[in-house]
């Protein structure tokens, strides 16, 4: 589970919930357990957890998907982290252009509209556009939205199969902060049966869902590729495009495609009991998420599960090293200021305390490479001559922070697409402080 998940360290206490909620007590057993093969019991659990943990009231139809709350909460928390760690430093964030903060599109919201409801409960300034091709699911979602008085923050749209998934112009929407989606997993009923037959254990919980909620032509891989195709047209009109993945093979394929295209992207994995889910997100903007979000590995009692063995990870955005010798941070800061001034990279410092200082910086071009410094020296010694930029002086669009804490230096890549620019900067800073 996500470390901020309400249920990560405090799993639901069925006995306590039964004493508190009569509707749940009707399904809880005397020993404090629950029959997860009983669809009615699952609906009671979901509605109870949403009310008890988030103050949300929902109505769940008997013939629609019953979403497990801890699982859905993981995705929402990861999306929060993604947006929180990529707030633009040099231009206005999409969400800041509106009075009510970030706006998120939920594709295929279902009858529960659980993602928009959770998002609004967790972040009071967030708003949502929620779509579904099932008219009955939209009716059910509208009832739950109204029960919580969130009609002004959740816009529900009944779309058609042939419509674009992200139809911003038709909806009169200029920009979005994020797209999220829990796509149908399977290509066909036969595909679903085959997937179930190869599992070592029977499904833990009863499944109630419509065909539209489980099956789509080409399965989830084709569905996510459809989002990817539309994203290439929309580009920066959406800050982050994301999707849940039910199959590891889907994560592997999409992460490979994004890596080969040198995209800015992030992946995550969450494990709850016997259920594993993955998330992936990509952006056409240069703001880099932190490693904890973009390379989010599941944790178990035996330790961290290394996600890099399962899919193509995005490049790390953190480089840390220890100073070779003990130095006063005042002297380290002075050395950094002198070095960056010499290559026209300006830093904005925040001194948190005597042993903790952070600098933010941005560079339009790579001025610290060896060839760039040689060119600079030649220009200073001779009359300037018109010439093209050196290869590594091409626009870098590179943002970073440098954190000094004790004898540790941590460089965080915050903006840019070229990891070689970031790596060369890290090497240059280390050499500058080691001399």
N, C-alpha and C positions, 0 to 999 in steps of 0.2 A: 504493500500500500504506500501511497504518498505519505511522507512523514507528517504532513499537516492534516491528514485525513482524520476526522473526528473519531473514527472507529479503529485507527491504527493501534493505539495502546489501550483503548477501552472498548472492546467488542460489546455488542448489545447484550444487556442482561434481560433475558426473556421473562424471568420471574418478576423483576421490578417493573417491566413494561406492562405485564399482565395485570399487576396491581393498580397501575396508573390508568390504563386504557381498557375499557370494557370490551371494545371491538376486537382488541388483540387477545384478551383473556379467553374469548370464545374458541381460539385456535391453539393456544399454548397448552402443552401437556403439564401434568402435575409435577414432573421431574424437572421442569424448566427448559425442555427441549421443544422443537418444532418439526412438524412433518413437512420437509421441503418438497415432497412429491405432491402435496396438496396445494393446488393453484389458489384456492381461497385463502389459505394460510399465508402464502407468499404475498398476495395483495394486501392482506392485513399488516404484514411485516413492513412492506414498503410504505404504506400510508402512515403507519405508526412512527417509523424512523424519521420520515420527513416532518411530521408534526412535532415530535419530541426533540429532534436535533436542530431544526431550522424554522419551526413555527409555521410550516407550510401545510395547507389542507388540499388534498387531491382526491379526485374520483377516478378510479381505474376500471375501465370496462372489462368484463370477463373474457372477451374474445380478442383482446389486444395484448401486446407485449407488456409484461410486468417488469420494470427496470429495477435491478438490484442497486440500492442507494450507494453503498460503499464503492462499487465499481464505477458508477457515474460520477461520483464525487472526485475520484482520482483524476479523471480527464479534466474536469472543471478546474481543479487546483493546478494541474500542469499548465493549462491555458493561462491561468492567472500569472503563473511564474514566467511564462513566455512573454507576455505583454509587459510585466513589471521589469524584466531584465533587458528589454529592448526599447525603452523610452528614448526617443530621439533627443540628442543633445544639441543638434544644430538646426533643426527645423521643427515646425509645429506638428505634434502628433495628431493623427486623424481624430482621436477622441477629444482632443483639446479644442477642436474647431466647433464643437457642439456644447451646448450648455449642460447636457446631461451625461457627459463622459462617453467612454467607449461604447461602441455598438457592435454586436456579434450576431452573425447569421448562423442559425442551427438548421442544417439541411436534414429533413426527415425527422421532425421533432416528436412524432408519435402522439398517442392519445394522452400521455402523461405530461408532455412538455417539460420533462424533468430537468434538462439542461438549462433552459431559460429560467425556470423557477429557482433552481439552486444558485445560478449566477446572480439573480436579483437579490436573493437572500444573503449571499456572501458579500456582494459589492453593491452598496446602495446607489451608486452613480451609473451602473451599467444598464444598458438596454439591449433588447434582442429583436431580431426578425426571425420568425420560426415558420418553416414551410413543411408541407406534407402533401403527397398526391392523393391521400386517402381522406375524403371529405368527412367520414365519420370520426376519424382520428382528430381532425381539426375541431369538430364539434366538441369532443371530449376534452381536448386541450383548452378550448375557450372556456369551458365550465370551470376547470381548475384555475385558470388565470383569473377569472372573475371572482372565484372564492377567496383569492388572496389580494384582490384589489390592485392587480398589476396590469390592467388594460392599457395604461399610459406608458408602460415600459416594455411590454411584450406585444409585438405586432404579428398576428397569425395570418398566414397566406395559404390558401388551397391552390396548389400548383398542378400542372399536368405533366404526364410522363414525357411529352415531347418538348416541354419548356427547358430553357437553360437552368442549370442548378443555381447559378449566381447571376440572376437577371436584374442587375442594379438599375439599368436605364428604365426598364419596364416598371420597376418599383419606385422610381423617383429618388433613388439613393445615389449620392455622389461618391462616398467612401465608406469603408468598413474597417474596423480594427482587426477583426478575425472572422474566419469561417470555421465552423466545427461540424462534424458529421460522424454518426455511427452507422455506416453503410450496411446494407444486407450482405451477409457473409457468402451466400451460396449462389451458384450459377443455375441450379435446377433442383427439383425434389430428389432426383437421383444422386446429385452431388452431395446434398445434405445427408442422405441415407448412407452414402459411402463414407463420409467424414465421421459419422457417428459409429459406423461399424468397426473402424480401425482404432477407436479409442479403447484403452485398456480397461477403463471403468465406465459404468453407466452414468448418464447425466445426473448431477447432484440434485438439481432442482427441476420441478415441472416446467414445461415450456408452453406458454400460450401466446400465439402470435399469428398474424395474417401472413399470407404469401408475400405481400409487398414488403413486410418487415424482415423477411428472411431470405428472399430470393430476388436476384436481379441478373439480367443477361451479362455473362462474363464474370459474375461474382464480384466480391468487394474490390479485387484488383482492377477490373475494368471500370468500376464506379469511381475509384480514386483517380485513375488515369483520366477520367472524364473531368473531374475537378481540376486536375493538373492542366489539361488542355485549355479549359476556360480561363485558368489563372494566367496562362501565357498571353492571353488577349487583354485581360483586365490589368495585369501588371501591378503597379504600385497603388491602385485604387483600393486594394485590401492590404493591410499590413502583414497579416499572417493567414495562410491557408493551412488548415489542419484536418486530420481525420484519425479516427480510431481504426485499428487493424485487429481483426480476430484471428488471422493466420500469420505466423511468423514469415512464411514465404512472401506474403504481400509486403511486409516491412522490408524484407531483403531486396525485393525488386524495385520498390519505389525509392529506397535510400540509395541504391546503386545508380538509378537514373538521375537523381538529384546531384549525387557526387560527381558523376561524369559530366554534368552540365555546369559544374562549379557554382551550384546554387548555395544560398544561405539557408541552412535547414537545421532541424533538431529532431531527435528521436527520444522516446522514453518507453519504459517497460514497467508494468505493474502486475504483481502476483497476489491473488487473494484465494486462499485455500487451494483448490485444484484448478482455478481459473487463471489463465494468463492473457493479458491484453497488452497491445502496444499502441503507441501514438506517434504520429509523424507530422511535422509542420514545415512549411517552406515560405520564403519571402523574397520579393524582388527589391526590397529596400536593404540598405547596407548594415542595419543595426544587428549586432551579433548577440545572441542569448548567452548566458553564462553556462559553464560546463555542467553544473548541477541540473540544469534544465535541458540543454541540448543533447547531453549524453547521459540521460537519467537512467540509472540502472536500478533494477529491483533489489531489495534487500531481504534476506532471510535470516533465520536464527544462526545459520552457519557463516553469514557474512554477505558481502556484496556479490551479486551475480554479474559477471563481466559481460556487458552487452556487446562489446566489440567483437566477440567471437560469433555473434549471431547476425550482425548486419554491418553495413558500411557506416561508420560513425563520421560525423562532421569533424573538421579540425578543432583541436582544443583552443580555447580562448584564454587560457591561463598559462603563464610561464613564471616560475618562482625559482629563486636561487638565494643562497646564503652569501653574505659579504665575506671575502677572503680573510679579512682582518677586522677586528673590532674597531668601529669608527663611531664617533658621535653623529647622530642623525642631522644635526645642524651642518656638519661638514659634508655629509652625504648629499643633503639637499643642495648645498652650495655647488658641489661638484656636478650634480645633475643640471642645475640652472646654467652653469657655465657651458657645459657640453651642448645642451639643447639650444642655447642662444647662438652658439657658433654655427649651427646648421639651420637657424631660423625656425625652430620649433618652439612655440610658446606654451608654457605651462601655467595652469591656474591651481594654486596650492590651497589646501585646507589642513591646518595644523590641529589635529584632534587632541593630542596631548604631547608630552615631551618625547614619547617613544612611538608615536603613531601619526604619520603624515601621509596625505593622499594628494596626488597631482592629476589633473585632467588635461589632456592635450589633444590636438588635432593637426594633421598635416595634409595639405592638398597634393604635395609631391614628395617623393622619396629624396630627401636631401642629405641623408646620413650614410648612404652607401659609399664605398671606396671611390668608385668612379665619379659620383656626384661631388664628393669632397675634393677630388683632384681637379675637376672642372671648375669648381668654385675658386680654388687656389689660382688656376690659370687666369680666370677672369679678373681676379684681383691684381694680378701682376701685369696684365696687358689691357689694351683698349678693348672694350666689349665689341665682339663681332657677331653679326646676326647668324644664328645657327639654330637648328632644331634641338629640342630637348633630348638629353641622353635617354637611353632606353629605360633606365630605372628612375627617371625623373618624370615619366608619364604620370598623369593624375593618380594619386594614391587613394584619396578619399578615405584616409586612415584615422580612426579615433581610438583612444586608449586611456587607461588610467595607470599610474604607477603608485603603488602603496609601499610605504616604508614602515616596517613594524619590527622593533628590536633590531636584529641583524638579518632580517629576511626582506627581500625585495620581491614584490609580486606585480607583474605586468598583465593587465587585463585588456584584451582586444574588444573594443566596444563598437567599432564601425569599420566597414570595408569588406571587399570581396576577395582580395588577393592575400592568401596566407603567406606567400613568400615575402611580401612587404612587412607583414607582422613579424615573421621569424627573423628577418634581417634587422628589424628595429630592436627586437629583444637581444640579439647578439651584440649589437652596437652598444646598447645600454650596459650590458654586463661587462663588456670590455672597458667602457668608460669608467665604471665604478671600481673595476679591479686594478686599474693602473694607479 
